[in-house]
Amino acid sequence: MDKFVTLEELPKHLHSIPRKSWKRLFTLITEICSASTFVELKDIGRSSYYLNSDLVDRFLKMVYEMGLIVDFPWMQWEEGIDLVQNKETVYQNFQPLMLVKLLTIIVRADRFYDGTLVEAFESGKILQILQGLEKHYGVDIK
């Protein structure tokens, strides 16, 4: 996508996403469940650093291409930030608009706080968000 979808455009946008795109995104659920790590250690000389795994990078590419990262003032959305920070939050039962907004917080926060996205994979937040979206957009996907 060339531009971010706004909250006003989001409901129509979600229904316009082709089934094959949803299906491709939901295939990541199995990969996430079987992944042993979401980072790769890279060595350079005497030091090393961590990079997102291929799975995390593919996920990021997909959610951006599908327009699932939304343009809204996520840093001021206290309810969403509290939900993301609360380890007890269960994401699967949220409605799609809420899931996309929470996904936006996680992905955008990673740009400011390195490791936020990987932590969301490791803690199961991303998996739960995908499972929640699959409840709404995964039925009868062929």
Order of alpha helices (4+ residues) and beta strands (2+ residues): beta-alpha-alpha-alpha-beta-beta-alpha-beta-alpha-alpha-alpha-alpha
